[in-house]
Amino acid sequence: MASINSDTLHDLAYLGTIGILKYKINDDSEKATKLDINERMPIHWAALGGHLEIVEYLVGLNSPVDPRDDSGATPLLLASSAGKVPVVKYLLSRGADSNISNSGGHSPLQYASSKGWQEVSCFIFNSFTSLEIDIWHLACEEERGEAALYLIAKGALTDIQNKEKKTALELAPRPLALKLKEAMELGKELSSAG
């Protein structure tokens, strides 16, 4: 958001100003789905700002949970990229698509993993029915050690190669790669002993 104009519903949603937002929407609930110049609804901005109470209010006014903006971003994508755990959990509980991608092909899990939002990554990862993206490579390449360790613990396929025919461990900086190899070996030892 280039500048904040505290008058618009979108800015009020982003800033978390629920009282004024409710007052402005009270006379016309269709304002809850009004688009801004980026084709975003107030729910996009509330999700990005992490304002769960506003997201819940807007959904209660029949705002869709997965509307796309001009770049294909949904409220879930925005909340994931900003690390807004309560909003991510709520949107998923209301049926938001955790497998959705924006026009650049990036998913909520990719955004959360690339920014180091481990709790968001874990929650989204656990919500998947089919994992169609290679977050393992992304976590290693972006030096997100805790996210990578979590993925190993959850059974990430560690030998998959990307388009450049490299495994995630080949993309990881050497110290991280060594730590991850150690964790993988420990996991193998534990599973063969148990």
C-alpha positions in Angstrom: 0.0 0.0 0.0 1.7 3.2 -1.2 0.0 5.6 1.1 -2.6 5.3 3.8 -5.9 7.2 3.4 -7.7 6.5 6.6 -11.0 7.3 4.9 -11.3 4.2 2.7 -12.7 0.9 3.8 -9.6 -0.9 2.5 -7.3 1.3 4.6 -9.5 0.9 7.7 -9.4 -2.8 7.2 -5.6 -2.8 6.9 -5.2 -0.6 9.9 -7.6 -2.6 12.1 -10.0 0.3 12.7 -13.1 -1.9 13.2 -15.4 0.6 14.8 -15.2 3.1 11.9 -15.2 0.3 9.4 -18.5 -1.1 10.8 -20.0 2.3 10.9 -19.2 2.9 7.2 -20.5 -0.5 6.2 -23.5 -0.6 8.5 -25.8 1.3 6.0 -24.8 -0.9 3.0 -23.3 -4.4 3.5 -22.3 -4.5 -0.2 -19.5 -2.2 0.7 -17.8 -5.2 2.3 -17.0 -6.5 -1.1 -16.0 -3.2 -2.8 -12.9 -3.4 -4.9 -10.0 -1.0 -4.8 -7.7 -0.1 -7.6 -5.8 -3.4 -7.1 -9.0 -5.3 -7.3 -8.7 -6.1 -3.6 -11.7 -6.2 -1.2 -11.4 -5.1 2.4 -10.9 -8.7 3.4 -7.6 -8.8 1.5 -6.4 -5.8 3.5 -7.7 -7.1 6.9 -5.9 -10.4 6.2 -2.7 -8.7 5.3 -2.9 -6.5 8.4 -3.6 -9.6 10.6 -6.9 -8.3 11.9 -8.9 -11.4 12.6 -11.9 -9.6 14.1 -12.4 -7.6 10.9 -11.9 -10.7 8.7 -14.6 -12.5 10.7 -16.9 -9.5 10.5 -16.5 -9.3 6.7 -17.0 -13.1 6.2 -20.2 -12.7 8.3 -21.3 -10.1 5.8 -20.8 -12.7 3.0 -17.5 -11.6 1.8 -15.9 -14.5 -0.1 -12.8 -16.1 1.6 -10.9 -16.6 -1.7 -11.4 -13.5 -3.9 -8.4 -12.8 -6.1 -6.9 -9.4 -6.6 -5.3 -8.2 -9.9 -2.2 -10.4 -9.2 -4.2 -13.4 -8.3 -3.5 -13.0 -4.5 -6.2 -14.1 -2.1 -6.6 -13.1 1.6 -4.9 -16.4 2.6 -1.9 -15.7 0.3 -1.5 -12.3 1.9 -2.0 -13.4 5.5 0.5 -16.3 4.9 3.1 -13.9 3.4 2.7 -11.6 6.4 2.8 -14.4 9.0 -0.6 -13.8 10.4 -1.3 -17.1 12.1 -4.8 -16.5 13.5 -6.1 -15.1 10.2 -4.6 -18.1 8.3 -6.2 -20.6 10.6 -9.6 -18.8 10.4 -9.5 -18.6 6.6 -8.6 -22.2 6.2 -11.4 -23.1 8.7 -13.8 -21.2 6.4 -12.8 -23.2 3.3 -10.0 -21.0 1.9 -8.0 -23.0 -0.7 -4.5 -23.8 0.7 -3.3 -25.0 -2.6 -4.2 -21.8 -4.5 -1.5 -19.9 -6.4 -1.2 -16.3 -7.5 -0.4 -15.3 -11.1 3.3 -15.9 -10.4 2.6 -19.4 -9.4 3.3 -18.9 -5.7 1.2 -20.6 -3.0 0.5 -19.6 0.7 2.9 -22.3 1.8 5.7 -21.0 -0.5 5.2 -17.5 0.8 5.2 -18.6 4.5 8.2 -20.8 4.0 10.2 -18.3 2.1 9.7 -15.6 4.8 10.5 -17.9 7.6 6.9 -18.0 9.1 7.3 -21.5 10.6 4.0 -21.7 12.5 2.1 -20.5 9.4 4.1 -23.0 7.2 3.3 -25.9 9.6 -0.4 -25.1 9.8 -0.8 -24.8 6.0 1.3 -27.9 5.5 -1.0 -29.9 7.8 -4.0 -28.6 5.9 -3.0 -30.0 2.6 -4.7 -32.9 1.0 -2.3 -32.9 -1.9 1.1 -31.1 -1.9 1.8 -30.0 -5.5 4.7 -27.7 -4.8 8.2 -28.2 -3.8 8.5 -26.3 -0.6 11.4 -28.5 0.5 13.7 -26.8 -2.1 12.4 -23.4 -1.2 13.0 -23.9 2.5 16.6 -25.1 1.9 17.4 -22.4 -0.7 16.1 -19.6 1.5 18.1 -20.9 4.5 14.9 -21.7 6.5 16.5 -24.4 8.7 13.6 -24.9 11.1 11.1 -25.1 8.3 13.3 -27.6 6.5 13.7 -29.7 9.7 9.9 -29.7 10.1 9.5 -30.9 6.5 12.0 -33.7 7.1 10.1 -34.8 10.2 6.8 -34.8 8.2 8.4 -37.0 5.5 9.4 -34.6 2.8 10.8 -36.4 -0.2 14.4 -35.3 0.1 15.7 -36.8 -3.2 13.5 -34.9 -5.6 15.3 -32.7 -8.1 14.1 -29.3 -9.3 14.0 -28.1 -12.9 17.8 -27.6 -12.8 18.2 -31.2 -11.7 19.3 -30.2 -8.2 18.1 -31.6 -4.9 17.2 -29.3 -2.1 20.3 -30.2 -0.1 22.4 -29.1 -3.1 20.7 -25.7 -3.0 21.2 -25.3 0.8 24.2 -23.4 2.1 26.8 -26.0 3.4 26.2 -25.5 7.1 22.4 -26.0 6.7 22.9 -29.0 4.3 25.1 -30.7 6.9 22.6 -30.1 9.7 19.8 -31.5 7.5 21.8 -34.5 6.4 22.4 -35.2 10.1 18.7 -35.0 10.9 17.8 -37.3 8.0 20.3 -39.9 9.2 19.0 -39.6 12.7 15.5 -40.1 11.4 16.6 -43.2 9.5 18.2 -44.7 12.6 15.2 -44.0 14.7 12.8 -45.6 12.2 14.9 -48.7 11.8 15.3 -49.1 15.6 11.6 -48.7 16.2 
